[in-house]
Amino acid sequence: MECEFPSINSNKQEVKEIFESVKTIAILGLSPDATKDSHRVAKHLQEAGYKIIPVYPKEKTILGEKVYTSLAEIPFAVDMVNIFRKPDALDAIADACIARGDVKVFWAQKGIVNNAAAAKAKEAGMQVVQNMCSMVEHRSL
C-alpha cells in the first residue's frame, strides 16, 4: 500500500476541543507490552483521567481495565476510538464505529492514514484525526 497524506484531518483547535469533550477512549490494538507505543499512550491518557477501553484479541486485562476483543463487544458508550492498526484495517474500523452510533472521534495514530475510511467516518458525523499521536497532542495542550 502506498503512503497517503491526510486529506481529512482536525486542526489544533479541534484537537483541543476533542480532549475537552471526550471521556471514554477505546484503544484499538492496545498492547500489553509496556514498551509499545500503544501501551505508553493508553497509560498517559488513563493517568490524565480518561476512561480507557482496551481492544485487543489476546488478553483479559491491560492497565487494570477489562479487555474487549472488538469494538462491537463494548457494552457502554465510547466517545473516541484511538487506532493502533495498519491503514488497511481502518475501513472496517470506520464501519464498526458507524455501526455503534456513539463514537464521536475517529483517531488514527502517528503514521496511520486512510483517507477513504476517514471520509466515511466524517460523513457519519465523527471528528477525524489522522497521523497524529494522541499523547503528544494531549501533552501539548
C-alpha positions as CSV (number, residue, x, y, z in Angstrom):
1,M,0.0,0.0,0.0
2,E,1.2,3.4,-0.9
3,C,1.6,6.0,1.9
4,E,-1.2,8.6,2.0
5,F,-1.1,12.2,3.1
6,P,-4.2,13.1,5.2
7,S,-6.8,14.9,3.1
8,I,-9.1,14.9,6.1
9,N,-7.8,15.9,9.5
10,S,-8.7,18.0,12.5
11,N,-6.7,21.2,13.3
12,K,-5.1,22.0,16.7
13,Q,-8.2,23.9,17.9
14,E,-10.4,20.9,17.1
15,V,-7.9,18.5,18.8
16,K,-8.1,20.7,21.9
17,E,-11.9,20.6,21.9
18,I,-11.7,16.8,21.4
19,F,-9.7,16.3,24.6
20,E,-12.0,18.7,26.5
21,S,-15.1,16.8,25.5
22,V,-14.3,13.1,25.4
23,K,-14.3,10.9,28.5
24,T,-14.1,7.3,27.2
25,I,-11.4,6.2,24.7
26,A,-11.4,2.8,23.1
27,I,-7.7,1.9,22.2
28,L,-7.8,-0.5,19.3
29,G,-4.6,-2.5,19.2
30,L,-3.6,-1.8,22.8
31,S,-0.6,-4.0,23.5
32,P,0.0,-5.4,27.0
33,D,3.8,-4.8,26.3
34,A,4.8,-1.7,28.3
35,T,7.5,-0.9,25.7
36,K,5.0,-0.5,22.9
37,D,3.6,2.9,21.8
38,S,0.0,1.9,22.2
39,H,0.7,0.9,25.9
40,R,2.5,4.2,26.7
41,V,-0.2,6.3,25.0
42,A,-3.0,4.5,26.8
43,K,-1.2,4.8,30.1
44,H,-0.7,8.5,29.6
45,L,-4.4,9.0,28.7
46,Q,-5.5,6.9,31.7
47,E,-3.3,8.9,34.0
48,A,-4.8,12.1,32.6
49,G,-8.2,11.0,33.7
50,Y,-9.7,9.4,30.6
51,K,-11.5,6.0,30.8
52,I,-9.5,3.8,28.5
53,I,-11.1,0.7,27.0
54,P,-8.5,-1.8,25.7
55,V,-9.5,-3.6,22.5
56,Y,-7.1,-6.5,21.9
57,P,-7.7,-10.1,21.0
58,K,-5.4,-12.0,23.4
59,E,-5.6,-10.5,27.0
60,K,-8.1,-10.4,29.8
61,T,-6.9,-7.1,31.4
62,I,-4.5,-4.3,30.3
63,L,-3.6,-1.4,32.6
64,G,-6.2,-2.7,35.1
65,E,-9.0,-2.4,32.6
66,K,-11.2,-5.2,31.1
67,V,-10.1,-6.0,27.6
68,Y,-12.7,-6.4,24.8
69,T,-11.9,-8.3,21.6
70,S,-13.8,-5.9,19.3
71,L,-15.4,-2.5,19.3
72,A,-18.9,-4.1,19.0
73,E,-18.4,-6.0,22.2
74,I,-18.1,-2.9,24.4
75,P,-21.4,-2.6,26.3
76,F,-21.3,1.2,27.0
77,A,-20.8,4.4,25.2
78,V,-17.5,5.2,23.5
79,D,-16.6,8.8,22.8
80,M,-13.3,8.2,20.9
81,V,-11.7,5.4,19.1
82,N,-7.8,5.7,19.1
83,I,-6.4,3.3,16.5
84,F,-3.1,1.5,16.5
85,R,-3.7,-0.7,13.5
86,K,-2.4,-0.8,9.9
87,P,-4.1,1.7,7.5
88,D,-5.9,-1.1,5.6
89,A,-7.8,-2.0,8.8
90,L,-9.3,1.4,9.1
91,D,-12.1,0.8,6.6
92,A,-13.6,-2.0,8.7
93,I,-12.9,0.1,11.9
94,A,-14.8,3.1,10.4
95,D,-17.7,0.7,9.6
96,A,-17.7,-0.6,13.2
97,C,-17.7,3.0,14.6
98,I,-20.6,3.8,12.4
99,A,-22.5,0.7,13.4
100,R,-22.1,1.6,17.1
101,G,-23.6,5.0,16.5
102,D,-22.0,6.6,19.6
103,V,-18.4,7.2,18.5
104,K,-17.7,11.0,18.2
105,V,-14.0,10.8,17.3
106,F,-12.1,8.6,14.9
107,W,-8.4,9.0,15.7
108,A,-5.7,7.2,13.7
109,Q,-2.3,7.4,15.4
110,K,1.0,8.8,14.0
111,G,1.9,7.2,10.7
112,I,-1.6,5.9,10.1
113,V,-3.6,7.4,7.2
114,N,-6.6,6.0,5.3
115,N,-8.5,8.9,3.6
116,A,-11.3,6.6,2.4
117,A,-12.0,5.4,5.9
118,A,-11.6,9.0,7.2
119,A,-14.2,10.3,4.7
120,K,-16.6,7.5,5.7
121,A,-16.2,8.5,9.4
122,K,-16.6,12.2,8.7
123,E,-19.7,11.6,6.6
124,A,-21.2,9.7,9.5
125,G,-20.6,12.8,11.8
126,M,-17.4,11.9,13.5
127,Q,-14.4,14.2,14.0
128,V,-11.4,12.7,12.3
129,V,-7.7,12.9,13.3
130,Q,-5.1,11.1,11.2
131,N,-1.3,10.8,11.5
132,M,-1.1,12.4,15.0
133,C,-0.1,10.9,18.3
134,S,-2.9,11.5,20.9
135,M,-0.3,11.5,23.7
136,V,1.9,14.1,22.0
137,E,-1.2,16.2,21.2
138,H,-2.6,15.9,24.7
139,R,0.7,16.9,26.3
140,S,1.0,20.0,24.0
141,L,-2.2,21.4,25.5
